[in-house]
Amino acid sequence: MKYEMKKLPFVLISVKYLREVTPYFRKASIISEVGWELQRGFLSGTPPAVRSPQRADTRYLPLQLCHLARNYRYPDPEGRTLELHSPDAVHSCVLRASDPAEAVAWFNTLHSALAVLVTAALHEASRAVPDLRHIGWLLRRPRMEINMSSSESSDEMDRWQAVFMAVTDSELRFYECAPWSAEAWRCPVEAYSLIATRLVGSGKRAELPEFSVRCATVEGVVTHNLRAETHRDLAGWAKALVNGSHASVVTQRELVCRCIWKGRPTQLVIHYENGFTLLEAGTGSRTIWRYPFDKLRNSSDDGKRFLWLDFGSDVENEIELDMEICPKPIVFILHNFLSAKIHRLGLTA
């Protein structure tokens, strides 16, 4: 008789002490991964130092240029959640209070501290951008694309995107995150001429501090639907935008643009004090007609290239000007000229 030996499967058993496997099934501290570290200080300064020794159960969150928000990435119908997002928009910390009153108290405290830090950062950043006037975080609705279906558009418009914004003496700037260096301040993702920018009011839901800003470009009008965290924040942005556009008008004082009137090449001059003047193109620059601002009854455009100006009964028909490009920037600048003049008189635009 023959006997065959069968090979048994090889089995390896490893035994470890409990303290060595603990990290595999539970965290040593529930806040060990909370927070973010600043690799370098704002505008190449020294990162903020920790005031007391680090402990396993303690985390420190630098607040400089952080974004404090509610109902942004984490919907909270109960009003008990606060969101803190890092300046680079990479990390976040979500805090949940025991009740809405406690959440409001924490929000107000954090909001006040951040307001002080933003003012200090604005002063510091003015070294890199001397004409910087207002900065901070806002939420912006994505702009609706033409090729999106109605259901996709509705879903997209219900979302918000965080943007860091700045108002200078001449521009409205958008950044993806808080600019942390002099180079970053000079390289916004989007920038619009402030003299061709208009604040058009708050949103439909009065309980939320929403507002819209329209920016005229040679491609047309770009609308930004924005949301602040408090009505005081909204008022601050409204003041910065309106006063900024008026200041741009006073600084520039005159707009000169090429156009065609009755088939003739001409130049339209809009002057802050003198109103409208149409000049013949060329070195002679003979004046064809001139009207002050108070003669203007109405203005309109086709959004493509034609601008119409109505100066009242002393003109047979409204004046048609072929601007050869989108006339929206000219129209917006004209409106800001008028708004600035009304504001100078102490009236409400």
C-alpha positions in Angstrom: 0.0 0.0 0.0 1.1 3.6 -0.7 0.6 6.5 1.5 0.5 10.1 0.0 1.4 13.1 2.2 -0.9 16.0 1.5 0.5 19.5 1.9 -1.3 21.7 4.3 -1.9 25.4 3.6 0.6 27.8 5.1 -0.9 30.0 7.8 0.8 33.0 9.5 -0.6 34.3 12.7 0.6 37.7 14.0 -0.2 38.9 17.5 0.2 42.5 18.5 -0.4 44.3 21.7 -3.6 46.3 22.0 -1.9 49.6 22.1 -0.3 48.9 18.7 -3.6 48.2 16.9 -5.7 50.8 18.6 -5.1 53.4 15.8 -6.6 50.9 13.3 -10.1 51.0 14.7 -10.4 54.2 16.8 -8.7 57.6 16.8 -6.5 58.5 19.7 -8.2 62.0 19.7 -11.4 63.0 17.9 -9.8 66.4 17.1 -6.4 65.2 15.9 -7.2 66.0 12.3 -9.0 69.3 12.9 -7.5 72.6 11.6 -4.8 73.8 9.3 -1.3 75.0 9.5 -0.1 78.2 7.8 3.1 77.4 6.0 4.1 81.1 6.0 2.8 84.3 7.3 0.6 86.8 5.4 2.6 88.7 2.8 5.7 86.6 3.7 5.5 87.6 7.3 6.1 85.2 10.2 3.3 82.7 10.8 1.3 83.3 14.0 2.9 81.6 16.9 1.0 79.2 19.2 0.7 80.9 22.6 0.7 77.7 24.6 2.3 74.2 24.2 0.5 71.9 21.8 -1.5 69.1 23.4 -3.1 66.0 21.9 -6.6 67.3 22.8 -6.0 70.9 21.6 -6.0 72.4 18.2 -5.4 76.0 17.1 -7.0 77.6 14.1 -5.4 80.8 12.7 -8.3 83.1 11.9 -6.6 85.6 9.7 -8.6 85.9 6.4 -10.6 82.8 7.2 -14.1 82.5 5.7 -16.9 82.3 8.3 -20.2 81.1 6.7 -23.5 79.5 7.5 -25.5 77.2 5.2 -22.7 77.1 2.6 -21.4 73.6 2.2 -23.4 72.1 5.0 -27.1 73.0 4.9 -28.5 73.5 8.4 -32.2 74.3 8.7 -32.0 74.3 12.5 -29.4 77.2 12.5 -27.0 75.5 14.8 -23.9 75.1 12.5 -21.0 77.4 11.8 -18.4 76.8 9.1 -14.8 78.0 9.2 -12.9 77.7 5.9 -9.1 78.2 5.7 -7.7 81.2 3.7 -6.6 78.9 0.9 -10.2 77.4 0.6 -8.7 73.9 1.1 -9.6 73.0 4.7 -12.7 73.5 6.7 -13.9 73.2 10.3 -17.6 72.7 11.0 -18.9 73.6 14.5 -22.3 72.6 15.8 -23.9 74.4 18.8 -26.4 72.9 21.2 -29.1 75.4 20.1 -29.6 78.3 17.7 -29.0 80.9 20.4 -25.6 79.5 21.2 -24.7 79.3 17.5 -25.6 83.0 17.0 -23.5 84.0 20.0 -20.5 82.1 18.6 -21.1 83.5 15.1 -21.2 87.1 16.4 -18.0 86.6 18.4 -16.1 85.0 15.5 -17.5 87.6 13.0 -16.3 90.5 15.2 -12.8 89.0 15.6 -12.5 88.3 11.9 -13.6 91.9 11.1 -10.7 93.2 13.1 -8.3 90.9 11.4 -9.6 91.8 7.9 -9.1 95.5 8.7 -5.5 94.8 9.7 -4.9 92.6 6.6 -6.3 95.4 4.4 -3.8 97.8 5.9 -1.0 95.4 5.4 -2.0 94.4 1.9 -2.0 98.1 0.9 1.7 97.8 0.6 1.3 95.4 -2.3 -1.8 97.1 -3.8 -1.7 100.8 -2.8 -5.2 101.6 -4.1 -6.9 98.7 -2.2 -10.1 99.9 -0.5 -12.2 96.9 0.6 -11.6 93.1 0.8 -13.4 90.0 2.1 -15.2 86.7 1.4 -18.5 86.5 -0.3 -20.6 83.7 -1.7 -21.4 83.8 -5.4 -24.0 81.8 -7.4 -22.6 80.1 -10.5 -23.4 82.0 -13.7 -26.0 80.1 -15.8 -24.6 78.5 -19.0 -26.7 78.8 -22.2 -26.4 75.1 -23.0 -27.6 73.8 -19.6 -31.0 72.1 -19.4 -33.6 73.8 -17.2 -33.2 71.1 -14.4 -29.4 71.3 -14.5 -29.6 75.1 -14.3 -32.0 75.0 -11.3 -29.6 72.7 -9.5 -26.6 74.8 -10.3 -28.2 78.0 -9.2 -29.1 76.6 -5.8 -25.3 76.2 -5.1 -22.9 78.8 -3.9 -19.2 79.3 -4.5 -16.9 81.1 -2.2 -15.0 84.0 -3.7 -12.5 86.4 -2.2 -13.2 89.9 -3.5 -11.4 93.2 -3.5 -12.4 96.8 -4.5 -9.5 99.0 -5.6 -9.7 102.6 -6.8 -10.3 101.4 -10.4 -11.3 97.7 -10.3 -13.6 95.0 -8.8 -11.4 91.9 -8.4 -12.3 88.2 -7.8 -9.9 85.6 -6.3 -10.3 81.9 -5.8 -8.8 82.2 -2.3 -7.4 84.9 -0.1 -4.3 86.3 -1.7 -1.3 85.5 0.5 1.5 87.2 -1.3 2.1 90.5 -3.2 2.1 88.5 -6.5 -1.2 86.9 -5.7 -2.8 90.3 -5.0 -1.8 91.5 -8.5 -3.2 88.4 -10.3 -7.0 88.1 -9.7 -9.0 85.4 -11.6 -11.4 88.1 -12.8 -11.2 91.9 -12.8 -13.7 94.5 -14.0 -13.5 98.2 -14.5 -15.2 99.9 -11.5 -16.4 102.8 -13.6 -18.4 100.4 -15.7 -19.8 98.4 -12.7 -23.2 98.9 -11.1 -24.8 97.7 -7.9 -28.3 96.7 -8.8 -29.9 95.9 -5.5 -30.6 93.0 -3.1 -32.1 89.6 -3.9 -35.7 88.4 -3.7 -35.3 86.7 -0.3 -35.1 89.6 2.1 -34.0 87.4 5.0 -30.7 86.7 3.2 -28.3 89.5 2.6 -28.1 89.0 -1.2 -27.2 91.5 -3.8 -26.2 91.7 -7.5 -23.4 93.5 -9.3 -23.5 94.1 -13.1 -20.2 94.6 -14.9 -20.2 95.9 -18.5 -17.5 94.5 -20.9 -17.0 94.6 -24.6 -18.5 91.1 -24.8 -21.6 92.2 -22.9 -22.9 92.5 -19.3 -21.6 90.0 -16.7 -23.9 89.7 -13.6 -22.6 88.5 -10.3 -25.2 87.3 -7.8 -23.6 87.5 -4.3 -24.4 86.8 -0.7 -22.9 88.3 2.4 -23.2 86.8 5.9 -24.8 89.8 7.6 -26.7 92.9 6.4 -23.9 95.0 7.9 -21.4 93.2 5.5 -23.8 93.9 2.6 -23.9 97.6 3.5 -20.1 97.7 3.6 -19.8 96.2 0.2 -22.6 98.4 -1.2 -20.8 101.5 0.1 -17.4 100.4 -1.3 -18.9 99.7 -4.7 -21.0 102.9 -5.0 -18.4 105.2 -3.6 -15.7 103.5 -5.6 -17.6 103.9 -8.9 -18.2 107.6 -8.1 -14.6 108.2 -7.2 -13.6 106.5 -10.5 -15.8 109.0 -12.4 -14.3 112.0 -10.6 -10.8 110.7 -11.3 -11.3 109.9 -15.0 -13.7 112.8 -15.7 -13.9 112.2 -19.4 -14.7 109.3 -21.8 -13.7 109.5 -25.4 -14.8 106.9 -27.9 -14.9 106.4 -31.6 -18.3 106.1 -33.4 -20.1 106.7 -36.6 -22.9 109.3 -36.9 -24.9 109.5 -40.1 -22.2 107.6 -41.9 -19.5 109.9 -40.8 -16.5 108.9 -38.6 -16.8 110.9 -35.3 -15.8 110.9 -31.7 -18.2 111.0 -28.8 -16.9 112.8 -25.7 -18.7 112.4 -22.4 -17.3 114.9 -19.8 -18.2 114.9 -16.1 -18.9 118.7 -16.2 -19.6 119.5 -19.8 -21.9 116.7 -20.9 -22.0 115.3 -24.4 -19.9 116.5 -27.3 -19.7 115.0 -30.8 -16.5 115.8 -32.7 -15.5 115.2 -36.3 -12.8 112.6 -36.6 -9.4 113.9 -37.6 -7.0 116.5 -36.5 -9.5 119.4 -36.8 -11.9 117.9 -34.3 -14.7 120.3 -35.3 -17.7 120.2 -32.9 -20.8 118.9 -34.6 -23.2 119.2 -31.6 -23.0 119.6 -27.8 -25.6 118.9 -25.1 -25.4 119.2 -21.3 -26.5 116.3 -19.1 -29.7 117.9 -18.1 -30.9 117.8 -21.7 -30.8 114.0 -21.9 -34.3 112.6 -21.7 -33.5 109.0 -22.5 -30.8 106.6 -23.6 -31.0 103.1 -25.0 -28.9 100.5 -26.9 -29.2 97.2 -28.7 -26.5 95.5 -26.7 -24.5 95.0 -29.9 -23.2 98.2 -31.4 -25.9 101.0 -31.6 -26.5 103.7 -28.9 -29.5 106.1 -29.0 -29.6 109.4 -27.2 -32.7 111.5 -26.8 -32.1 115.2 -26.0 -35.7 116.3 -26.2 -37.9 118.4 -28.5 -35.1 120.6 -29.9 -33.8 117.5 -31.8 -35.9 116.1 -34.6 -35.2 112.5 -33.8 -33.2 110.7 -31.2 -29.5 110.5 -32.1 -28.3 107.2 -33.3 -24.6 106.4 -32.9 -22.8 103.3 -34.3 -20.2 102.5 -31.6 -18.8 99.6 -33.7 -18.5 97.5 -30.5 -20.8 96.6 -27.7 -22.1 99.9 -26.2 -22.8 98.5 -22.7 -19.6 99.8 -21.1 -20.4 103.3 -22.5 -23.9 103.1 -21.1 -22.8 101.9 -17.7 -20.1 104.7 -17.5 -22.8 107.2 -18.5 -25.1 106.0 -15.7 -22.2 106.3 -13.2 -21.5 109.8 -14.4 -25.1 110.8 -13.8 -25.2 108.9 -10.4 -22.0 110.7 -9.3 -23.4 114.1 -10.2 -26.6 113.4 -8.4 -24.7 112.2 -5.3 -22.6 115.3 -5.4 -25.8 117.4 -5.2 -26.7 115.4 -2.0 -29.6 113.5 -3.6 -30.3 109.8 -3.7 -29.4 108.1 -7.0 
